[in-house]
Amino acid sequence: MKGVVGERSGSRARLVVLKLGRLQSIDREVFEFALRELSRSEGVEIGELRMIEEDPVLRCRRCGYTWTVDMSRVSEDVAEAIHFVPEVVHSFFKCPRCGSRDFEVVKGRGVYVERVEVE
């Protein structure tokens, strides 16, 4: 965060917007606490923090079909397995059109900085 906001101590990010992929099952409260503490230890203050959850979008490599996964319909056990080992996503989902498990994750994985506004 310091490289984004600036190298001077006492820097302030008025607004930070993050995208959180829902495949990761990130605990928002824990993540926010850790991010604010880490930023504070680097001399950067974060004002408003917005976290936007992004549903997983998958694209079949066999037939080209693209679909969105509703993570609210996925069991806690499956969500937890994917959280710890994201590569197992292929074990739990398949293309609704052709049944292939050969697909790519287009969206919905990881954490990304969408925008930072500095004062």
N, C-alpha and C positions, 0 to 999 in steps of 0.2 A: 504494500500500500504506500510506503514511503516514496518509492520511485515514481508512483503515479501522482501523488500529492505534492511532493517536493522534498528537497534534501534538508530544509531548515527545520530546526526543532520548533514545536509549537504549531505546526501546520494543521489546517483544518479542512476536512472534506465535508462540505455542507450537505451533500447528498451522495449516497452510494447505492446503485441499483445492481443487484446480483440476480442471475438466473440459476435456479437450483433444479437439476434434473431429478425427476421423481423416481427414476430407477435407483438412485443412490440412497433413498430413504433417509435423508439428512434430518436430524433433530434440529429444528430451527432455533429453539432457545439455546441449546448448547453451542450451536454454530455461531450465533450472534454474540454470545458471551465471549467465546474464544477469539473471535475476530476483533471485538472491541478491546479486549485485554492485550492482544498482540499488537494492535495498532497503537494503543496507549504506550506500550513498552518501547515503541519505535518513535514516540513523540508526535504521533498523528492522532487527532481527535476526529471521530466520525459523528456527524450530526444525525441526519435522518438516514436510516438504513432500510431499503426496500428489498424484499426477497420475493421473487416471482418464481413460482413452481412451474416447471415445464413438463408436460406429459410426454411420455416416450412416443416417438414416431419411428416406425420400422419400415424398411423397404426390402422386399424379397429380391434376391439376386437371380432367382430362377425365372420368375414371371414378371417382375417389375412392379408388382402391386405394393402400394404404400398404405399403411394403416396406423392408427393411434391406439395405444393400450390404455385402458381405463384402470389405473393403479388402485382405485378404490375397490375394484372387484377382485383384486389379487389377494390371496391369503397372506397372513402375516409371515408364515414360514417361508413362502416363496419370496416375498419382498425382502426378508432378512437375508436369505441366501444370495439374492442378487446384489444386495447392499455390500456384502462382504467379498463376494467374488463375481463382479459384473459379467464376466465371460460366460457364466452359467445361464444367462438369459436365453440362450439357444436351447437349453434343456426344457424350458418351461413354456415357450411360445413357438408357434409355427404360423406360416402364412395362411390366413383364412381362405385364400383363393385356391392355392395349389397344394397346401400342406407341407411345403418345404421348411426346413429349419435353417436353410442357408439364406440369412438376411443380414442387413446392416442396421445399426442404430443410427438414425439420422439426427434425432433430437432426444433430449430427456435424460442425458447422462452427464455427470460432472457438475462443476460450479464454474460460472463464467461472470466476469465483470461486464455488465451491460453499459453502465455509465457512471462517471464520477464527476461531480461538480465541486470545484475548489473555490474557497473564499480567498 
